[in-house]
Amino acid sequence: RHLPSAAGFTLIDMVVTVTLICILGGIAVASLKDVSDSMRLGQAAREVERELQTARLKAVTSNRPIRVRFNCPSAGGYRMVELLGSSTVPIADDSALNRCQESAYPFPAADRNPMTLPNHDGPPRSLHPSVTFGATRTLEFWPNGTVHVDEGLSGEWPQLPPAGTAITVVKGTATKTITVNGLGKIQLQ
């Protein structure tokens, strides 16, 4: 005579299994969010680093000083702008708040005449809304490849020291740093 088989799962087995799956799923979702945040921060830092590299190259190839302004016209915005004055005698429009606005200074320039200014402004850019700038200072790239920094003084800006300055990009408690030195070396760390 055959006895009925006791094979199968009990209710307790099922509850334990579902509970473990839920716990593992919760851990996976949290890990994916951390990975997503890290990727977003890394992407933002790479974009800023590329803009700095482009500004240096544009300054050298066009033989014109180029600035990169941060948090302009608002938090998280940045733009590469050509000086309207000169490195030694900048004009008020070079530091004006509307200098980063595409409506006032369109990209691309209205004409392609290299004799009119500005002709080398880049498009206004912005970080992802969840990413912000930490430490930033307006940088000025000269045609000789050197980098100068706004010290809040009138006239020619001083060249960055060999140790350079740091531009930081922040997401939550995580940061990425872009170091720029006076000789134009730009390094994402």
N, C-alpha and C positions, 0 to 999 in steps of 0.2 A: 504494500500500500504506500502510496505517495503522500507525503505531508506537503501542505502548501508552502511555497518558497517565501522566505522572509526578505528576499532581495528588494531593494528600493530605498527611497530616502524618507527620513522622518521629517516632520515639520521643523524640528530643531536643526537638523542638517541644512534645510533650505534657508532658515533665518540666518544662521551663521554664514552661509555662503553669500547671501545677498548683502549682509552687513560688511563682509570683507571686500566685496566688489565695490560697494559705495565708498568705503574708506580709501581704497586704492584709487578710485576715480577722483575723489576729492584731492588727494595728493598730486595726481597727474595734472589736474586743472590748475592748481597753484603753481606747479613747476612750469607749465606752459605759459602762464602769465608772466612769471619771472623771465623766461626766455624771450617772450614778446617784448617786454620792457627793455631788456638788454639790447635786443636787436634794434628797437626804435632809437635808443640812445646812441648806439654805434652808428646807425645810419645818419643821424643828425650831425654827429661829430665829423663823419666823412664828408658830408655836404659842405660844412663850414670850412674844413681843411681844403677842399677843392676850390672853394671860392677864394681863399687866401692865395693858393697857388696860381689861380687864374689872374688875380689882381697883380701879382708880382710879374707874371709873364706879360700881361698887357702893358704894365708900366715900362718894362724893358723894350718891348717890340714897338710901342707907339711913341717912345721917348717923351712920355707925359707922366707926371705923378698921379697915382691912383690911391684912393682911400677905401678902406673897408670900415663901414660904420655899423655898429651893433645896437640893438634895441631901438632901431630907427625905421620907420617913424613911430613904432610902438614896441612894446615888450615882445621879444622873440623874433623881431624883424631884423634883417641885415641886408646891406647892399654895397656893391662895389661902385664907387663914383669917381669920375675924373675931376681933378681940381680945375676950377674955373680961373683962379688966380695962379700963383706960382708957389713953389715950396717955401721960398723966402718971403713972399708977400701974398699970403692967401687973402681972398676977399670974403666979405661977410656971407655971401651966398654959399661958400664952401662949407660952412657950419650950420646953415639954416635948417630948420626942422623939415621943411618941405623938400629938401634935397633928396630924400629917400622916397618921395611920392612919385609914382609913375605918371600921375596926371600932370604934375608940374615939370617933370623931367622924363619924357617918354623913353621907353626902350622898345625897339631900336630908335636911334635918334631920328628926328624928322627929316634930316638930310644926311647925305653921306660925304659931306665936304669936310675933310680933315682940318680945315682952317677954322671952322666954327666949333665952339665948345658948348656943351660937352658932347663928345662923339663916341666916348668909350665907357659910358655908364653901363652897368649890367642890369638885369631885371631885379626888381625887389624880390627878396626871398624871405621865407619865414620858417621857423622851426615848427615841428608838430606841436599842437596845443598843450600836450602833456610834458613837453620838454622846454626848458628855459635856459637862458644864459646865466652863468654864475659871474665870475670875474671877466670883464671885458674892457678893452680900451680901444679907441679908434686908432687904426694903424694906417700909416702912409707909406706906400711903396714908391721908391724913386727909380728913375730910369737906369741908374747904375746898379740896381738890384738890392740896395740897402733898404732897411725898414726903420721907420721913425714913428714916434708915439706922441700922442696928444698929452702934454703935461699941463694944459690949461693956460699956457703962456701965449702971448702974441708973437708973431713972426715964425721963424723956422723951427720946426719941431726937432728935438734931439734924437739922435740915432739910438736904437735899442742897444743895451749892453750885450756882451757875448752870451751871458746867461739867458737873455731874452725875457719874454713875458709870456704869461699863460692865458689862454682863452679857454674858459671852462663851459661845458654844456652839462646840464643837470636834469635828471629825471628821478624824482623822489629823493632817495638817499644816495643814489649812484651818480658818479660823475665821470666824464671823459675830458682829457686835457689836450689842447693843441698848443705846442710851444713854438714861438716864433722868435728868432734872434735877429740882431742887427744886421747880419750879413745876408739875411733872407732865407735862412734854413727854416723850413716849416715841418714840424714833426707831430704826428698824432700819437698820443701815448695812451 
